[in-house]
């Protein structure tokens, strides 16, 4: 009996509803939330390491040091419209947002809206008005951080709520997106500090941020491995989705975009940076890591395959059995359509 590669055994039909627009939303929302978390922690515990730099603008003085670490809500606000646009009909979005009891889309809308409003208040207040560290202001910051964590986790929960796509339906996905949000958010702050010329390569704050980001990227790699392994063990469409990423049509996106650009290059370049202290190396590292964060979300979206109904599985089993009985050589990968047509002409489908 001729062996049939996995991509001919299963007629792969990855979902085509959520595309690059949703990937942009997931990426910007996660990175913005992660950056706000890291930025607020800097203000709480390392504000003495944050160099002060004021920009006089009319009657206001903008504190660029606060601007450089609290810009996260701006990124979330920019990314949110991509979710609305990808839903197609505007009324569909409005209807979905009116039912928070059963719809994760509605819950996410409330979480994102609250974070954007409170985050922007903290961003503008800290940058332009230098508020006193009162109990009320600290409480508002705590609420903002809690909403930022919720936003970062929600980007994974939104996909997990789609029960009929096995590669998304796991608690490891929100965890993966949270760690990725903290990793890309940390790097975003590092780049903004360099962009505003607030720190030098040897500055203690930059060294601590770089070390923290390295820990995040290692944890992210470990979680990604467990995530893919757990989905592979689910068999059926979960296993097929993993094969799609590792050895199928998405292998270039996974091995080059996610593994090489998102993990290996940043680790190697940051290792060189710790020894050479060249800011150019850190900037290149940041570009690679941020690109890898986007490719991660794009790959997970593109590999989503709907779980088959029992009747669909029965028909597929019939096709595979009859194809093997024909004794034909395996078709090239990606020719599942030809296989179906062949089965129809032979009267087996």
N, C-alpha and C positions, 0 to 999 in steps of 0.2 A: 504493500500500500504506500503510495507516494506521500511523503511528508509535506504538509502545507504550512508555510510560515504563518505566524500569528496574525499578520495583517491581512491574510486571505481567509483565515478561519473566522474572523470577526469582521463584519462590514462596518468599518469605523465611520461614524458620523458625528464628529465633534460638534458641539453646540455652536451656532453662528449668531446667536441673539446678542450676547455680551461680547463686544469686540474691544478694539483699542481704546474707545472712549471710556469704557468702564475701567480699563487698566490705568488710564490717566487719572481717573477719579480716585481709585484705590491707592495709587502711588502718591499723589499730591496730598490727599487726606491723611495717609499714614505718615508721610514725611513731615508734614506740617504739625501734626499732633506730637510726634516724637521730638521734633525740635523745640516745641513749647515746653514739654516736660523737662528736657535737658536744660533749656534756658532758665526755667524757673528754679531748678535745683542749683544752678550756678549762682543765681541771685540770693538764694537762701543760705548756701553753705560756702560759696567761694566768691562772694561779691568783692571782697578785699583784693582778689586777684584780677578783677575785671578793670582794665585801664579806662579811665574817664576821658571822653573826647566829646566836646560840645560843638554843635553846628548852629550858629545864630541865623534864625529865619524870621525876619520881621521882628515881632515883639516876643517871639518864643525862642528858647534855646533847646534844641533837640539833642538828647543824650544818645549819641550813636552807639555807645556800649550797650544800652538797653535795647535799642533798635536791632542790634546785631544778634541778640539772643532770644528775642521775643516775637519774631516775625511769623511764627508758625501759623497763627490763625489766618493770616493773609493768604497763605498757601491753601489752606482748607477752603476758604471762601472762593478762591480761584478754581479749585478742583470740583466743587459741588455741582456747578451747572452741567458738567459732563455727564453726571448721573441722570439729571433731568432730561437732557437732550437725547440720551441713548434710549430712554423709554418710549420715544416716538411721539405719541400723542400727549399733549400737555394735560388734558383732562384725566388721562390715565394716572398721571403722577399725582394730581390733586386728590383723586379718589383714593389712591393707595395710602396717602398720608393722613386720611381721615379715620383710619382704623388701627390705632396703635396696640389694641388688645391682641390682635392676631397677626399683624403685619410687621415684619422686621424693617421693611422699608419705611413705614410710618415712625417706628421707634428711632430709627437712624436719623430721620429728618428732624425729630425733636432734639436728639443728642447733638447733631451737627449744628443746628440753629443756635442752641444754647451755648455751645462751645465758641462758635464764631462771634456771637454778641459779647459774651464775657471775656473771651480772649482778646478781642479788639479793644475793649475797655481797658484791660490791663496793659495791652501794648501801647496804646496812645497815652494812657495815664502815666506809665512808667517812663516813656520816652520824652514826653513834652512837659509834664507837670511835676515830676519828681515827688510823688506822694509820700507822706510820712508813713512809717512802718507801724500803722495802727492795727488793732485787733480786727477791725472791720476789713481793712485792706488785705491782711493776711488770710482771713476767712475767704475772701473773694479769690485769692490766689489758689488756695486749697481746692475750692470748687472748680476753678479753671483747670488745675492739674487732673482732678478726677474726671472731668469731661474730656480732657485730652486722652487719658487712658481709655476711656469708653469709646472715643472716636477711633483710636488706633485698633482696638480689638474689634470694633464693629465692622471694619473693612473686611475682616475675615468671617465674622458672623453672617454678614450679608450673603456671602457665597455658601456658607455652611447651611443656611436656611433652605437652600435649594436641595431638597432631599433626594431627588431622582438623579443626581449626578454624583456618583460615589467618591470621586477624587476630591470633591469639595466638602462632602458630608463627614467631617471629622473635627473634634475639638482641637487637633493639632494645627489646623489652618489658622484660626484666630491667634494662637500662640506664635506661629511662624510670622504672621503679619505684624504682630506687636513687636517682636524682636527686630524685624526688618525696619519697622518704623523708628525704633530707637537708634538703630545703626545708621540709617540714612539721615535721621534728624541730627545726630551727633556730628556727622560729617558736614551736613549743611551749616551748622553753627561754626565749625572749624573754618569752612570756606568764607563765611560771612565775616568772621573776625579778621581773617587775612585780607579780605576785600576792603574792609573799612580801615585797614592798616592799624588795628588796635593791638596786635601782638606780633612779636618777632618769633622766628622758628624755635628759639630756645626758651621761650616764655613758659613759666611753670603751668599756667592755665592751659596752654596749648598741649603741653606734654601730658597732662592729666586727661584732657579730652581725647587725645590720640590713643592713650592706653585704654580708656573706657570703650572707645569705638572698636578697638581690636578685640576686646572681650565680647562685645555684642556680635561681631561678625563671626567669631568662632562658635558662639552659642547658636547663632542663626544656621550655620552649616550643619551642626549636630541635629538641630530640630528638623531641618530639611531632609536629612537622611532618614530619620525616624518617620517623618511624614510620608515620604515616598515608599518606604518599606511597609508601613501599615496599610497603605492603599494597595500595594502590590499583593499583599496577603488577602485582600478582600476578593480576589479573583474577579471573573467576569469583566465588567467595564472599568472597575478600579485597576485591575491588573493591566488591561489594555491601555488605559490612560498613561500609566507609568512607562509601558513599552513605547507608547507614542512619543514620550519625552526623551527616553534614553536611547532608543534605537530606531525610531520611526521618523516621520516627516519633520518632527519638531526637534530632532537631535541637535541640529546646528544651533538653534535658539537656546537649548539647554546647556550643552557642553561649552559653547563659545560665549553666548550672552550671559548665562547665569553663573556657570562654574568658573570659566576663565576670567571674564571681565568682572563679574560680581564678587568673586571670592579669591581666586589665586593671585591675580594681578594686585588687588589692594593689599593683601597680606605681604607679598614680596616687596612692594613699593614702600609700605609703611616700615618694614624691617630696614630697608635702605635708608629711609628718612631718619630713623632713630640713631643711625650711625653717622649720617652726613649732614643732617639738619638743613637740607635745602628746601625752601618753600615750594619751589617748582615741583618737586617730587610729591609733596602733599597735595598740591592742586591737581596733578594728574591722577593721583590716588582717588581723590574725591570725585573726579569725573567718571572714572571707571566704576567706583562703588555705587554712585547714584544711578548710572546707566544700568548696572546689574540689578538694582532694586526694582526698576521698571520692568526689565526683562523677566524677573521672577514672577511678577503679577501677570504679565502678558502670557507667559508660558503656562501658568496654572489655569488661566481662563481658556486658552486655546486647546488645552488637553482635556477639557471637560466633555465627557461622553455620557449621554443619557442612558439610564438603566433600561434594559429591554423588557418589554412585557412578555409574559409567558408564551403567548402565541408567536411573537416575533422570534423568541428563542427556538421554538419548535420548527419554524420555517427555516431558520438559519442552520439548525442541526440537519435538516433534510437536505439542504443544499450541500453542506460539507460532506455528508456521507455519500451522496450521489456523485459529487465531484471526484472524491477519492476512488470510487468504483470505476470511473471512466478510465483510470490509469493514465491520465494526462500529466505532463510535467507541470510543476508549479508555475503559476503566472507571476510575472514581475510584480513587485510591490506597487500598490496603488491602482491595480487593475481589477478591483472588486466589482466595478460596473460591468466589465467584460465577463466576469464570472457569472454574474446574475443573468446576463443575456444568453450566455452559453447554456445555462441550466434551463432557461425558457425554451430555447430551440430544441433541446433534448427531451423536453416534456417532463422535466423533474421539478419544475417550479411553476 
